[in-house]
Structure formats: C-alpha cells, structure tokens
Amino acid sequence: NMMNSTVKNRRVDRISILLQEFNIEKIIHIKGQHNCLADYLSRHPIPREEEIFDEDYGIAKRDTREPTVIGRVPDEIPPLAGAIVTRSKAKQLQLQQDQNSTTIPIDRNKITLPPIEEETDQMKEDPSQIIAKNILDMERLKIEQGKDSDIQHKIAEVMKNPIKSTYEFKDGLLYKLMIMREGCNTKKKLIYLPSSLINDLLQVYHSDPLSGHFGVQRTYLKIKNKYWWPNMKQSITQSIQSCLPCQQYNISRSKKPGRLQPIPPPEGPFQLIGMDYCGPFKQTPRGNRYVLCLTDYFTRWVVAAAVPDCSAQTTAEALFNEYICKYGVPAVILSDQGTHFHNQLMEAMSKLIGYNHTYSTTYHPQSNGMIERFNATFVPQIAKLENKENNNWDEFLLPVVFAYNTGTHSTTQYSPFQLLYGREPRLPVDGLISSFTFRKPNDYYEQLKKSMKLIHGYARENIIRKQHQYKTQYDKRRPDPHYTINDRVLVRRHGLKYKLEPKFSITPQIIIRAQHPVYVVRDEITQIETQVHINDIRPIYVSKLNLKKKKKIFKIKQKPTTSNPSIFLSNSLSKFFISIFIIINIIYLLINISY
C-alpha cells in the first residue's frame, strides 16, 4: 500500500497526497513491458481492423491475424507496440517496401539534383533560425539617408560650413565625428544611421544568433564604434527591453517588486491563527509522517500534532481535536491553497463551526510567513534529539513545542505562555516551591486582569515596532510598481522541469482585477484566470520604434463608382469629423428653410 509503506521518493509522496482526496480501494500495477497504453497515447498509430485492446484491464491482447495495412509489422514486436510506429520505424518500413518493390535502374551520370528551395517567409521573419545578411551596405545607406529629412538638413548645414561642423559629408554619406576616448583629440567617423534602418540594425546586433540576445551595454559597445544616431543609447535600451524572448528568459538580478504588507496584530489571543503542514518525515513506529502546525498571530502560541498523512479528513480531525476542543473556535484561519486545506470538507467545517478560512496567494508563502518561520525553527531541534534510525521524531515533538512556547519571543519580548496565561511558566528545573499563599478569588482575578491588559498592550507595541523595522529594511531600494486593469503582463512560471524553459509565461496575461499587491490575470489564449502576487509579475515592454511603423493616421482610397476620393480615418478622430460634417449640413439646411 503506497499510503502506508515507506517510499523515499518525492514524486510518489506528491501523488499520494493528491490521491488521498479520493476513496481508492485498490491500485493495480502493470509491468512496463505490458503497459502499452502509455506509449500509445504519444505515438502515431497505424489503423488496424482487429481489436487490440483489453477493455477490462487495458492490456494488449495477443493478435495472430494478418494486419490489413500495407507493410506488415514484424512478429517479434508485441501486438500493441506493433500498431504504434515511430518516425524511425516508419522510415525502416518504407525502405523495406522500396526494396521489395520493382526496382528501376538509375544512370548515375544523368542524376540531377533538385533545385535549392528558397527561404520561406517564416525563415525570413524568424531571426533566430538564420544568420542575418549584410543589410547595411553602402548603397542602401545612401538611399535611406537621402530619404531622411533630418539627415538632408544636416548635409545642407555641413555644405555651408564644413570646417566648424561636427559632421562630415563624404562619398555620398553623412558621418558623425566623435572623440572616442578622453584626452584624445582624434575624431572617428561614424555613419549617421537613418531612422528607417535603426530597427533593422538593432535586430542584427541583438536578436541574431551571432549576437546572442545580450544586454544593453554589450549591444551598445558593439554599435557605438561604427554607427551613430540621436539618442542612440535610449533607443537601444527601449528595443532590448521590448524583446519578448529576453523578457521571458532573463532573470532579474534586482530585488523582486512589491513592498512588505505586514498583517496588523489582532486584539487578543486566538483571533487569527496560521496553519500549515511540515513534512514528510521518516515514518515512525506509530505511523506518523507529517506534522500539522498552528500558530496564534498575537501570542505566538504553537500547537503541533503528528499525523500519518496530510489528507483533508486527517486535517479536519486534527484541527478539531487538537485546537478547537482545547482553545475554542478562532475567528480567522490562514493557510495555503494545498488540497488538504482547500477542499469541500474544510469549507463545510468552517461553515458548521463558524470561522473564516482565508488562503494565501499561490506561490507566495510570505503571506503566511509566521508558520513557515516556525517550521524552519523546530525541524532542526527535532533532528538533534531523534535516534540514529531517525524514526522516533514524534516522541520529541511535544517537548520541543513546549520549549518554544515557554521561551521569550524576539518580537513580542514575552513568552507565548505568559501572553496566554498571564504568568511566567514553571519549568521542571525550577524545583519545589518552599511556600504557597492562597489569595482571594477576587484579588487574583483583578491582578490577572491588570497583568494581562498590561502585557498585551506592551506586546502589541513591540509587534508594531518590529513590523515597522522589518518593513523599512525590506522596502529599501525595492521597486513597487502598480498595474491597472487591462494591462498586459508576463507571469512567472513555477515548477520548471528543464533549464531551457522560459522563466515567464509564453503568452501574455491581461489583468482583470487589481488589488495591490495581489492581481487576477487572464490568459489571452486559454482564458484561464489566476491570482498572482506582484513578485511574480513582469510588465511587457513595447518598442516605440515598432509603434511608429504601425501608426497610420488616415488612408485615402479611390472609390470606383465616384470621382471624389473617400477618406477613411483609422483612428478615433474619424467619428469626430463625421459628426461635425453632419452637424454643418443640418445647420445649412435649417438656414435655407428659415429663408
């Protein structure tokens, strides 16, 4: 049974966690040599008339009949595997058919090679598939400079006063004279690149395979010794920022965006608690493999229960028995979106008992950081106490939790025990009490009430002060962008299997709901909605050079039926001009009618 046996495999553990939500009576294992259905789903099948599946067990039957398709599959191949042919096997079958068919003698002296196919449009458009040609030859530069009005204006100025000018016009080309090094008076001639060729040049020096999609500084240093144009560094930066592959694959070396949003401290104990699982650990003789941890956000009081699994049923039972029946019903429970917390059973339990269950943002454990920090604290302590077999950790769980609850917390400056019970804890090492004084109930109640009010007030002040210190340090030099609805962004991809996978989403995401720092995005293609934190969002940059090319204010077309041209406005001014034209005609008609 995979639920009870010890398996040192994280993948099997994740599968068992997912399967615990279902009532599975039996799992049947099929050996790899007989489990042909797994390969069938990923292979291209050859149609066969006979039935090759066992409907009861999904195992291939023995099939001795002749296949009805051309080209028989060898008998040594299993029946189902024979119906599945890979590309390499298909080539072998095709070669066998060609050899068995009638051969035609070939005169090797008259062999003609097929013509080389021209590059397709897709190859021409994809700069990553081919190495770019020399698109910036001198003739094209002269033609494009002749079309550029700014360059023509500069040429006219150079022709008037060539001595004092920082430009030089030679052999039909305009050059920019630049001092390349400080302290050196020698000027270098750089080609003045026309605006129509800037985008093509940046594609060659950045997106080409020989350019390697490197950053702004490398690209700028390659270009600056050969070409020049106004605001060159700025246009290079904008172009590289708008490169989609760079946005999907590059890793940001700066701090992740989004400033710290501290959770305000509650008014008292057990109003807000955090809940999370820790594990899996090595199975103990009692059958325990996980620890369910619960932490109070005000007192920092911790409750931990060793459990055999992390199913929804086990979670509900442990929460009810170990926490609610001992400390009462909390106002709010905060947890992650794991299947053991986010399920129908836990939702029904929250409605039945009467508490609010909120969930942290996906892939953002900082939302429930207090319980995550406790998990990182108590695991090393248990590891120091367990035996050599590492299978009796549950025997030390409660003592370690007791030691944590009776120690002074660095944030509140009080122990969780003192904030909960209003007194200092008595430890076994304190020894026997020499004298004991009985007090009146009213005196004890009044003193406890004053003491609890005093230490709770100090604890709240300490929590707020510490949160302010953490926030100041966390927010230092950290960007905090804000996005609005309909903004197009990229979302970080988690759980990547391979190194060469894109780090951010392949398709753009559209923000449909904004509640900074949490946003709800929708995929443009699949229309799937996801809630993400601003840490996992990257804006999509669009180059201004591409926008200038695509922008068209209006277009004049000649209608075949009339001699007057009709103007089609492609922007928002079209309706405005049409409405003005209609209003003028109406006013003109009214004036004629009045006369």
C-alpha positions, 0 to 999 in steps of 0.5 A: 500500500503506497499510503502506508509503506515507506517510499523515499521518493518525492514524486510518489509522496506528491501523488499520494497526497493528491490521491488521498482526496479520493476513496481508492480501494485498490491500485493495480500495477502493470509491468512496463513491458505490458503497459502499452497504453502509455506509449500509445497515447504519444505515438502515431498509430497505424489503423488496424481492423482487429481489436487490440485492446483489453477493455477490462484491464487495458492490456494488449491482447495477443493478435495472430491475424494478418494486419490489413495495412500495407507493410506488415509489422514484424512478429517479434514486436508485441501486438500493441507496440506493433500498431504504434510506429515511430518516425524511425520505424516508419522510415525502416518500413518504407525502405523495406517496401522500396526494396521489395518493390520493382526496382528501376535502374538509375544512370548515375551520370544523368542524376540531377539534383533538385533545385535549392528551395528558397527561404520561406517567409517564416525563415525570413521573419524568424531571426533566430533560425538564420544568420542575418545578411549584410543589410547595411551596405553602402548603397542602401545607406545612401538611399535611406539617408537621402530619404531622411529629412533630418539627415538632408538638413544636416548635409545642407548645414555641413555644405555651408560650413564644413570646417566648424561642423561636427559632421562630415559629408563624404562619398555620398554619406553623412558621418558623425565625428566623435572623440572616442576616448578622453584626452584624445583629440582624434575624431572617428567617423561614424555613419549617421544611421537613418531612422528607417534602418535603426530597427533593422540594425538593432535586430542584427546586433541583438536578436541574431544568433551571432549576437546572442540576445545580450544586454544593453551595454554589450549591444551598445559597445558593439554599435557605438564604434561604427554607427551613430544616431540621436539618442542612440543609447535610449533607443537601444535600451527601449528595443532590448527591453521590448524583446519578448524572448529576453523578457521571458528568459532573463532573470532579474538580478534586482530585488523582486517588486512589491513592498512588505504588507505586514498583517496588523496584530489582532486584539487578543489571543486566538483571533487569527491563527496560521496553519500549515503542514511540515513534512514528510518525515521518516515514518515512525513506529506509530505511523506518523509522517507529517506534522500539522502546525498552528500558530496564534498571530498575537501570542505566538502560541504553537500547537503541533500534532503528528499525523500519518498523512496530510489528507483533508479528513486527517486535517479536519480531525486534527484541527478539531481535536487538537485546537478547537476542543482545547482553545475554542473556535478562532475567528480567522484561519490562514493557510495555503491553497494545498488540497488538504486545506482547500477542499469541500470538507474544510469549507463545510467545517468552517461553515458548521463551526463558524470561522473564516478560512482565508488562503494565501496567494499561490506561490507566495508563502510570505503571506503566511510567513509566521508558520513557515518561520516556525517550521524552519525553527523546530525541524532542526531541534527535532533532528538533534534529539531523534535516534540514529534510525531517525524514526522516533521524531514524534516522541520529541515533538511535544517537548520541543513545542513546549520549549518554544512556547515557554521561551521569550519571543524576539518580537513580542519580548514575552513568552507565548505562555505568559501572553496566554496565561498571564504568568511566567511558566514553571519549568521542571528545573525550577524545583519545589516551591518552599511556600504557597499563599492562597489569595482571594478569588477576587484579588487574583482575578483583578491582578490577572486582569491588570497583568494581562491588559498590561502585557498585551498592550506592551506586546502589541507595541513591540509587534508594531515596532518590529513590523515597522523595522522589518518593513523599512529594511525590506522596502529599501531600494525595492521597486513597487510598481502598480498595474491597472486593469487591462494591462498586459503582463508576463507571469512567472512560471513555477515548477520548471522541469528543464533549464531551457524553459522560459522563466515567464509565461509564453503568452501574455496575461491581461489583468482583470482585477487589481488589488495591490499587491495581489492581481487576477490575470487572464490568459489571452489564449486559454482564458484561464484566470489566476491570482498572482502576487506582484513578485511574480509579475513582469510588465511587457515592454513595447518598442516605440520604434515598432509603434511608429511603423504601425501608426497610420493616421488616415488612408485615402482610397479611390472609390470606383463608382465616384470621382471624389476620393473617400477618406477613411480615418483609422483612428478615433478622430474619424467619428469626430469629423463625421459628426461635425460634417453632419452637424454643418449640413443640418445647420445649412439646411435649417438656414435655407428653410428659415429663408 
